[in-house]
Amino acid sequence: MAIATRAPVQGVALQFKQFIKNIRPKDKRLDAAQRYPTLARDFLKRTGLLATVDPHSRLTGSYGREIAIHEIKDVDFVVCLDPKYRGLGATRALEDLKTALDAMANELEKDLSETLEVELREQRRSVRVKFVDEDFYLDVVPVLIRQEDPDGVEGTLDVPDREWKSWQPTACVGYSQAFSDLNGEAGGKLIGLMMILKHWRWKWLKRNQAKSFWIEALVVDLIRSGAIIFKDKSLAEVVANAFSAIENRCAPYLAFADAKPFIPDPMIPLLNRNVAFNWERGDFETFMRRIDEAVTQSTKAVAATTAADAVTAWQKLFGDEWFPTTIEEETKAANAAALAAATAVSRTGAVILNPGPQVHATPTPAHKYHGEEESR
């Protein structure tokens, strides 16, 4: 009878874990991402220049979902408006928000010991605040809670659209919890997958050639349809699977002039059938060329029979300055201990990388370097 043992750490599992650490925001940027939104949210709660209701504001965006990478240029949050703005109109809501944030800028100049310049630049559905010294932005989105929705701020909200001069549906707050739940169902690998895809986009695409949320919404739809599978898969295999699934979903649109994929809103697909409605055809074609390259490299990586070949393929895709060739002994020991630990829970309730290693009672087939621990 075979004796069950803990699986040894092999392949590129530790390189993937270090890769995710390498693309996480640095402490200084995390401090800014905590400090400036707190200042703005506190001010908007107490000011008389903008009428708000409980819970006043909530974090959204990639920082709120814990998938932010690199420098964290911005943080998004919604501010919950008094119902009177439904009658006052979408334009008035944005104007009052801008007035309030202008006042906040003046207060910060007076009260903070550091000198901060704050620039306000109007966005289509938000007001952007720029902290010039730190090169940091806040995108503040005013929303109305639907009184008839029992889910309140977690349900369907209405956001003012400046161009259309009307209220449009969103469920951005509720999506944060839905994403966390989906991450739990994925064994904690969804957060890692999205961070990696965001890094890939950052490396290979210009900012507006494929918006980050378009890719995220597409991935969520592919997961729900069963095209991206997490069960019994290493993170490396999941990443390769994701690139292939994206290509399979989107490639047919290339056969039709000016066609672009429909990407449903993860929360309200019937109300917002395509979050990428304004994707330019030329940008979509560039995106697909990069996806084709990613499929080639990721397929080569998971098929590799040596760790060196797998690492080389991943480095071509993600950059050797980010995806490590080797793991230093001290880091290797720490990562190995983390891989063997129980799953952790983040401050938002999200299950995070990595789940504990599998325990095997029988030998496994010859190892391919997919990035998971296996026993011999």
C-alpha positions in Angstrom: 0.0 0.0 0.0 1.3 3.4 -1.0 1.7 5.9 1.9 0.1 9.3 1.3 2.8 12.1 1.4 2.8 15.8 0.7 3.6 16.5 -2.9 7.1 18.0 -3.5 7.4 21.4 -5.1 8.4 21.0 -8.7 7.9 22.6 -12.1 7.2 26.4 -12.3 4.7 26.7 -9.5 7.1 28.8 -7.4 8.0 30.9 -10.4 4.3 31.7 -10.9 3.9 32.6 -7.3 6.9 34.9 -7.4 5.7 36.3 -10.7 2.4 37.4 -9.0 4.4 38.9 -6.2 6.5 40.8 -8.7 3.5 42.5 -10.4 1.7 43.3 -7.2 1.7 47.1 -6.4 4.5 48.3 -4.1 3.8 49.4 -0.6 4.1 53.1 -1.4 1.4 52.9 -4.0 -0.8 50.8 -1.8 -0.5 53.5 0.9 -1.6 56.1 -1.7 -4.5 53.8 -2.7 -5.7 53.7 0.9 -5.0 57.3 1.9 -6.5 59.4 -0.9 -9.8 57.5 -1.3 -10.3 57.7 2.4 -9.8 61.5 2.4 -12.2 61.9 -0.5 -14.9 59.6 0.9 -14.8 61.2 4.3 -15.2 64.7 2.7 -18.1 63.7 0.5 -19.9 62.1 3.4 -19.8 65.3 5.5 -20.0 68.1 2.8 -23.3 69.9 2.2 -22.4 70.5 -1.4 -23.5 67.0 -2.5 -26.5 65.2 -1.0 -25.7 61.6 -0.3 -27.4 58.6 1.5 -26.2 55.6 3.4 -23.7 53.9 2.8 -22.5 57.1 1.2 -19.6 55.5 -0.8 -18.1 52.1 -1.7 -14.9 51.1 -3.4 -15.1 49.5 -6.8 -12.7 48.8 -9.6 -9.6 46.6 -9.7 -8.2 47.8 -6.4 -11.5 46.9 -4.7 -11.4 43.5 -6.2 -7.7 43.1 -5.2 -6.4 42.6 -8.8 -4.5 45.8 -9.2 -1.0 45.6 -10.6 2.2 47.6 -10.8 1.9 51.3 -9.9 -1.9 51.5 -9.2 -2.5 54.7 -11.1 -6.1 55.1 -9.9 -8.8 53.9 -7.5 -12.5 53.9 -8.3 -15.4 54.4 -5.9 -19.0 55.3 -6.1 -20.8 57.9 -4.1 -24.5 57.2 -3.3 -26.7 60.2 -4.2 -29.8 61.4 -2.5 -32.9 60.2 -4.5 -33.7 63.8 -5.4 -31.1 63.7 -8.1 -33.3 61.4 -10.2 -35.5 64.4 -10.7 -32.7 66.9 -10.9 -31.1 64.9 -13.7 -27.8 63.2 -14.7 -26.0 66.4 -15.7 -26.8 68.1 -12.3 -25.5 65.1 -10.4 -22.2 65.3 -12.1 -22.0 69.1 -11.7 -22.7 68.9 -8.0 -20.1 66.2 -7.6 -17.5 68.4 -9.4 -18.4 71.3 -7.1 -17.9 69.2 -4.0 -14.6 67.8 -5.2 -13.4 71.3 -6.1 -14.1 72.3 -2.4 -12.3 69.2 -1.3 -9.2 70.3 -3.3 -9.3 73.6 -1.6 -9.5 72.0 1.9 -6.6 69.7 1.2 -4.5 72.6 0.2 -5.2 74.3 3.5 -5.2 71.4 5.9 -2.5 69.0 4.8 1.1 69.7 5.8 2.2 68.4 2.4 1.5 70.5 -0.7 -0.9 68.8 -3.0 -2.2 70.0 -6.3 -5.5 68.5 -7.3 -6.7 68.6 -10.9 -10.3 67.9 -11.8 -11.0 66.5 -15.2 -14.5 65.6 -16.2 -15.1 62.0 -17.3 -18.1 60.6 -19.1 -19.7 59.0 -16.1 -17.4 60.2 -13.3 -15.3 63.1 -12.1 -11.5 62.4 -12.0 -9.3 63.8 -9.2 -5.6 64.0 -9.9 -3.1 64.2 -7.0 -0.3 65.6 -9.1 2.6 65.1 -6.6 1.9 61.4 -6.4 0.7 60.9 -10.0 -2.4 59.3 -8.5 -6.1 59.5 -9.6 -9.5 59.0 -8.1 -12.4 58.2 -10.4 -15.5 59.2 -8.5 -18.8 57.8 -9.9 -22.1 59.2 -8.6 -24.9 56.6 -8.4 -28.5 56.3 -7.5 -29.8 53.3 -5.5 -33.1 52.0 -6.9 -35.6 52.1 -4.0 -37.4 49.1 -5.3 -34.3 46.9 -5.4 -34.0 44.8 -2.2 -30.3 44.4 -2.7 -29.8 48.2 -2.3 -26.3 49.4 -3.2 -25.4 45.7 -4.0 -28.1 45.6 -6.6 -28.7 47.5 -9.9 -27.7 51.2 -9.6 -28.2 54.1 -12.0 -25.1 56.2 -13.1 -25.3 59.5 -14.9 -24.0 59.5 -18.5 -22.8 62.9 -19.5 -22.8 62.3 -23.3 -26.2 60.7 -23.3 -27.6 63.0 -20.6 -29.4 60.2 -19.0 -29.2 57.6 -16.2 -27.7 54.2 -17.2 -27.8 50.9 -15.3 -24.7 49.5 -13.5 -24.1 46.9 -10.8 -20.5 47.7 -10.1 -20.7 47.4 -6.3 -22.5 44.0 -6.4 -20.0 42.8 -9.0 -17.2 43.0 -6.4 -18.9 40.4 -4.2 -19.8 38.3 -7.2 -16.2 38.3 -8.3 -15.0 37.3 -4.8 -17.5 34.4 -4.8 -16.3 33.3 -8.3 -12.8 33.4 -7.1 -13.7 31.1 -4.2 -15.3 28.7 -6.6 -12.1 28.8 -8.6 -10.0 27.7 -5.7 -8.5 31.2 -5.3 -7.0 31.2 -8.9 -9.2 33.8 -10.5 -7.4 36.7 -8.7 -4.1 35.4 -10.0 -5.5 34.8 -13.5 -6.8 38.3 -13.7 -3.6 39.9 -12.4 -1.6 38.0 -15.0 -4.0 39.0 -17.8 -3.8 42.6 -16.7 0.0 42.4 -16.8 -0.2 40.8 -20.3 -2.4 43.7 -21.5 -0.1 46.2 -19.9 2.9 44.7 -21.7 1.5 44.2 -25.1 -1.3 46.6 -25.7 -1.8 50.4 -25.6 -4.2 51.6 -22.9 -7.4 51.8 -25.1 -6.8 48.9 -27.5 -8.6 46.7 -25.1 -9.9 48.1 -21.8 -9.1 46.1 -18.7 -12.7 45.6 -17.8 -13.6 44.4 -21.2 -11.1 41.5 -20.8 -12.2 40.9 -17.3 -15.9 40.7 -18.3 -15.0 38.4 -21.2 -13.1 36.1 -18.9 -16.0 36.0 -16.4 -18.4 35.1 -19.2 -16.1 32.3 -20.4 -15.8 30.9 -16.9 -19.6 30.9 -16.5 -20.0 29.2 -19.8 -17.5 26.4 -18.9 -14.8 27.5 -21.5 -12.3 28.3 -18.7 -11.8 25.5 -16.2 -10.1 25.7 -12.8 -10.8 22.3 -11.3 -7.7 20.1 -11.1 -5.7 22.7 -13.1 -2.5 24.5 -12.2 -2.5 28.2 -12.6 -0.2 27.9 -15.6 -2.8 25.6 -17.3 -5.6 28.0 -16.4 -3.7 30.9 -18.0 -3.1 28.9 -21.2 -6.7 27.8 -21.2 -7.9 31.4 -20.8 -5.9 32.7 -23.8 -7.2 29.8 -26.0 -10.8 30.4 -24.8 -10.5 34.1 -25.6 -9.3 33.3 -29.1 -12.0 30.7 -29.7 -14.7 33.2 -28.6 -13.5 36.2 -30.5 -11.8 34.8 -33.7 -15.1 34.3 -35.6 -15.7 38.1 -35.6 -12.6 38.6 -37.6 -14.4 37.1 -40.6 -16.9 39.9 -40.8 -16.0 43.5 -41.7 -16.3 45.9 -38.8 -17.6 43.1 -36.5 -16.6 43.1 -32.8 -17.4 40.7 -30.0 -20.4 41.1 -27.7 -19.2 41.1 -24.1 -22.1 41.0 -21.6 -22.1 42.9 -18.4 -21.2 40.3 -15.7 -24.1 41.4 -13.5 -26.8 42.8 -15.7 -26.4 41.2 -19.2 -30.0 42.0 -20.2 -29.6 45.7 -19.4 -26.1 46.0 -20.7 -25.6 43.5 -23.5 -22.1 44.7 -24.5 -19.7 46.5 -22.3 -17.3 46.8 -25.2 -19.8 48.5 -27.5 -17.3 51.2 -28.5 -14.4 48.9 -29.3 -12.7 50.2 -32.4 -12.3 47.5 -35.1 -8.6 48.3 -35.6 -7.9 48.0 -31.9 -9.8 44.7 -31.8 -7.7 43.3 -34.6 -4.5 44.3 -32.8 -5.9 42.6 -29.7 -6.5 39.4 -31.6 -3.0 39.4 -33.1 -1.6 39.6 -29.5 -3.9 36.9 -28.3 -2.7 34.6 -31.1 0.9 35.1 -30.0 -0.1 34.5 -26.4 -1.9 31.2 -27.3 1.3 30.1 -29.1 3.6 30.8 -26.2 1.4 29.6 -23.4 0.6 26.3 -25.3 4.4 25.8 -25.8 4.9 26.5 -22.1 2.4 24.0 -20.7 3.6 21.3 -23.2 7.3 21.8 -22.1 9.0 18.7 -20.7 11.7 20.6 -18.8 11.3 23.5 -16.4 13.9 25.5 -18.4 11.8 25.3 -21.5 8.6 26.2 -19.7 10.3 29.2 -18.0 11.6 30.4 -21.4 8.2 30.3 -23.0 6.5 32.1 -20.1 9.3 34.8 -20.1 8.7 35.5 -23.8 5.1 36.1 -23.0 5.4 38.1 -19.7 9.0 39.4 -19.7 12.0 38.0 -18.0 12.2 41.0 -15.7 8.8 39.9 -14.2 8.7 36.1 -14.6 11.7 34.7 -12.7 14.2 32.2 -14.1 15.1 30.8 -10.7 13.9 31.3 -7.2 16.4 32.2 -4.5 16.7 29.7 -1.6 15.2 32.1 1.0 12.3 33.0 -1.3 11.9 29.4 -2.4 11.5 28.2 1.2 9.0 30.9 2.0 7.0 30.2 -1.2 7.0 26.5 -0.5 5.7 27.0 3.0 2.9 29.2 1.5 2.0 26.6 -1.1 1.7 24.1 1.7 -0.5 26.3 3.9 -4.3 26.4 4.1 -6.1 28.8 1.8 -6.2 32.4 3.1 -9.1 34.8 3.1 -8.5 38.5 2.2 -9.9 41.6 3.9 -12.8 41.6 1.4 -13.6 37.9 2.0 -12.0 36.8 -1.3 -10.2 33.5 -1.3 -6.6 34.1 -2.4 -3.7 32.2 -3.9 -2.7 29.5 -3.3 -4.7 26.5 -2.1 -2.7 23.8 -0.2 -1.0 21.1 -2.2 -2.8 17.9 -3.1 -2.0 14.7 -1.2 -1.5 11.7 -3.4 -1.5 8.0 -2.4 -0.2 6.7 -5.7 2.6 7.8 -8.0 1.6 10.2 -10.8 2.6 10.2 -14.5 5.8 11.8 -15.7 5.8 15.5 -14.9 5.1 18.3 -17.4 5.9 21.7 -16.3 2.4 23.1 -15.7 3.3 24.8 -12.5 1.5 22.6 -9.9 3.0 20.4 -7.3 2.9 16.6 -7.9 4.2 13.6 -6.1 6.5 11.0 -7.5 
